[in-house]
Amino acid sequence: MPERTPYVAGNWKMWGSQAEARDLVAAIAPRVPAPAEVETAVCAPFTALATALEAAQGTDLAVLAQNMHQAQGGAFTGEVSAPMLTELGVQGVVLGHSERRQFFGETDRALQEKVPAALEAGLRPILCVGETEEENEAGETQRKLRQQVQEDLNGLAPQHLAEVVIAYEPIWAIGTGKTATAEQAQEACAFVRALVGDKSKEAAAAVRILYGGSVKPANAAGLMAQEDIDGALVGGASLEAESFLAIVEAAKGG
Ligand code: PGA
């Protein structure tokens, strides 16, 4: 089985003035490990990308966006395309975060186009999937994950599957302080890997699958020690340098 390099990304969401972005990146970037050990990234709002990139220059911290449009350009007021992001130097993009699905109408149909559009432009996508609390309680987690993984990755040739990072984020665990247990998270991430395996066995062995949802320094090591959890997508705990770096440190043992 190929060695999968751990990946830890901080999702700032709608946080980060220029000054805040500069200070946080300046505190984190010089202290991240080499990417061969743990790959690290921060996902900044569009307005803070240039500042974050400048502050991260010459370090191993990648800077990612939190959304993009699937088209290269055109009459899509308020949207930003993949080539616009790569021109800035952005290295990747979060796609299908549950907040975008829930509050901004992001659909699996659009994601089917966004994932290949990101890769074609040279951006690494972090595709988020996960079930709601009701779906979880109704025993619908696997059905939901199957639908999202199959539909969102449908536009991708099998040889490109492993270039995507997938984040399993149970919606009931995001920003709530309720983390999935390491066993629950492992079970779901193993299921996501099996779904990728239905498309390509090689890609399933190589694809990085992250857990997200109330990841903190105290629970990070236990989650990332699980066989099918290759890292973390961190919200709240990524807004403070020491807690983000503690989670990155925990990934080394995963
Ligand atoms: P959280 O957010 O760590 O604050 O729960 C995770 C996410 O939404 O990616």
Residues whose N, C-alpha, C, O or C-beta is under 5 A from the ligand:
A	BS01	PGA	N11 A173 I174 G175 T176 G212 G213 S214 V215 L233 V234 G235 G236 A237
